[in-house]
Amino acid sequence: MDHPDALYAAASARQLDRLATAALGGDGYVLMQRAGQAAWRTLLQQWPQAQRVVVACGSGNNGGDGYVLARLALQSGRQVRVVRAADGDPRTPLARRACADYLAAGGQVDLFPAPLDQADVLVDALFGIGLECAPRAQSAALIAALDAAAAPVLALDVPSGVDADRGSVPGAALRAQCTVQFIVAHAGLYTGAALDHAGQLLLDHLDVDAGHWADAAPAAATLLHAGHLRAWLPPRPRDTHKGASGRVLCVGGDHGGGGAVLLCADAALRCGAGLVTVATRAAHVAGLLARRPEAMARAIDDADAVQPLLDAADVIACGPGLGTGPWGAALYRHALACGRPLVLDADALNLLAADPRPVGDAVLTPHPGEAARLLGTDTASVQRDRYAAAAALAARHRCTVVFKGAGTIVAAPGQAPCVLGAGNPGMATGGMGDLLTGAIAAMRAQGLPAFEAACAGALLHSLAGDAAATDGQRGLLPSDLLPWMRRLANPETE
C-alpha cells in the first residue's frame, strides 16, 4: 500500500488479495477467516448489545466472509440466521468451505423471502467489490427487503449494489450504517452516490503486510483530510511582506452579480492572499468597499480597461457573477489571453463550454451540471463515473480540475486524483463555489503549483464548511465559512 490515505481500484484490491494469499502459503481461507473476524469485531464495537444477527450471504467470497461472521456470532451465543437468494448457493471453494463450517457449528440457512424484522443487526455479505452492473431480480428483491428492515446494516467491504470503483449505483443498492473495508480502501466509496450508501467507513488491513508489493498495485486516488494542510501551508517567515503572499485579481460581478465576486474576494483574503483586487461593474464598487475595505475595487465598465489590472496580478480568479453577455465574455477573453495562472468558475466555465480550448495554467472548478456542459454530455453521465469525468475534463482542457459535489475530486494530467474526505450537504447553496474560487486563487498566489493549490484550497473550503455546519446544515451561508477559512489557513494554530 502506498500510504495510509491511498484508495484503490477493485482490480488492485483483487491483486493484493492474491498476493496476500500467496504470502500466507496459498490458503485463501486464512484471509477469509481474518475478514470474518474483523467484521465480527466491528459488529461488536458498533452494536455491543446485539443478540439477534441476520446475515445475508451471496454466492461469492464476500458471502464466505459473511458465513465466517455468522459462525463466530453463533459460537458467541447469539441468535443467528443466514439468508440467501434462491440463486445464492456458495459457488467458490472458499465460500463453500465457510458455509460448511457454519452449518457444522449448528447454523441454519433460510431462502429469501424470509422474515428480516426479528434482528438487532443485519449483515450485508452479498456482493463485495465484484458488482459492476445492476443486481439481478432475486438479489435486488433481497437488497430491497434488507433496506426496508428496521435494524441497522453492517456492510462487508462494499454495500451491495454500489460500484466499488465508480461510486455509482446502477440499480438496487443497500444503505448501510457502517461499512468495514478489507485490506485496502475502495476509491468508489468516497465519492458520488456511494456516500449515501456506505455510512461510516472503516478499514481493517487484516494484518496484511503490503510492504513487499507496494509497486504491484498502485493507488487509484488519495483521500485528503485535515492533516494534509500542514504540508501546503507552513508558518510564514518573520520577514514576509504582502507581495510575497501574492496578488489576486477577482474578475466578475456583472449587474446583479456583485455578491458573487465579493465572496470570491473575501475568501482570497481570508485564505492568505497578500493583495486582492476586484474588477467589477461600477455599480458594485461602493457596496464592496463598504463591506470589505481591504479589497481594492476597480470599476470596469469598458472591458479593455481591465488589462492593467491583469498585468499587475499574479493569479486571476474569473467567473463569479461574470455573466455570459458581452461585458462578461470580453473580460473572460482578456483573462484567458493574459498569460497569468487562472481559476475559472461559474460563467467562465459556461463561456469555455461554448468555445472549448486548452486553457493553459488554470484550475477549473465545475459542479456536475457545468462538467456535463464542458464534456458535451448530461449530468447523469458525469455522475455515473466521477473519476472518469474529472480525468476527461483535465485531459480535454489540459489543466487541473476540481470536480465539485459529494466527494469532490481533484484531477490533472499526469497526476493521480485526490478526493476530499470533507464537506457536507449544507454547502449545496449559492455562493459556496465563489468562496472556493477565491480559496484556490489564494493558494496559487502563495506559491503552490496548480494541482497542489487546487487540493489545498478545496480541502480548506470543505473543512471550513464542516466546521461551520456544527450548528446545523440547513441555512448554512457561504459567509459563515469565512472565519473558519482563516483559522484553517493557519494549521500551525490548530
Buried (B, 14 or more C-beta within 10 A) or exposed (E): BBEEBBBBBBEBBBBBBBBBBEBBEEEBBEBBBBBBBBBBBBBBEBBEEBBBBBBBBBBBBBBBBBBBBBBBBBBEEBBBBBBBBEEBBBEBEBBBBBBEBBBEBEBEBEEBEBEBEEBBBBBBBBBBBBBEEBBEEBBBBBBBBBBEBEBBBBBBBBBBBBBBBBBBBBBBBBBBBBBBBBBBBBBBBBBBBBBBBBBEBBBBBBEBEBEEBEEEBEBBBBBBBBEBBEEBBEEEEEEEEEEEBBBBBBBBBBEEBBBBBBBBBBBBBBBBBBBBBBBBBEBBBEBBBEBBEEBBBBBBEEBEBBEEBBEEBBBBBBBBBBBBEEBBBBBBEBBBEBEBBBBBBBBBBBBBBEEEEEBBBBBBBBBBBBBBBBBEBEBEBBBBBBBBBBBBBBEBBBBBBBBBBBBBBBBBEEBBBBBBBBBBBBBBBEBBBBBBBBBBBBBBBBEBEBBBBBBBBBBBBBBBBBBBBEEEBEEBBBBBBBEBBBBBBEBEEE
